[in-house]
Amino acid sequence: DGWGAILIAGTDGKQDITKRFEDDIEKLKDRVITKATLMGVMNNVVTVKKSNTTYGEQLEKAFNNFDTPEISTIVLVYSGHHGDGNFQLDTYTLTDSELEKKINCLKHVTKVIVFLDCCHPKKLNLGDKAVLQINGVTSQQKAICGQTGSQFVNDIIDVLTKPWECKCCKNTPLIRDYDMHRYFNNHPFNASTEPSQHSYTQGDIDHILTFRPVDSGWMKALDESLESSPVQ
């Protein structure tokens, strides 16, 4: 209740690369964002991708529809190219500052969860909104996209849906942003580089991202969490 999601797929000169971007946001939507036992955003889910309607028209409609008292939290996902402060959306230029403005204009939205799967992502300035931002790479790095799609998206899905088999990270049915951050730091997808996934939080935000029914203890963990912090 009170949640919405906007998922944006960028473009490339090669159609097969554009298709990977589209597949990535669909995977994240189907496996995590709309899944009832995970994020559970069932309504108000909008996909923005290359079509007969321009990106500008799609984005304007999406953000206008989300400017309502019924939506207080949004999940924003972008998978595609990014560089020099611009998201590559066919012939439409979406700058970092324009995206920030679109989100900040949602006066009823108080909490924002952002997944940026692109090269050189920056920390978004969203004013007094509570923010959890999770980037595929640091602002100085390039993202990785192979035949199986984005490594970042695949890692997020695995981390949030499968039991962790390692001994260094606590396997819990409650996943918080710092649990995922710690897991990524301990298990970077490329052992020859420094860990690239990182997150930051700003404002008073609920840190729980998902509940994983990996064993019978998840309901007990949920009850204990609600007892210790009713706000969550």
Disulfide bonds with the S-S distance in Angstrom:
none
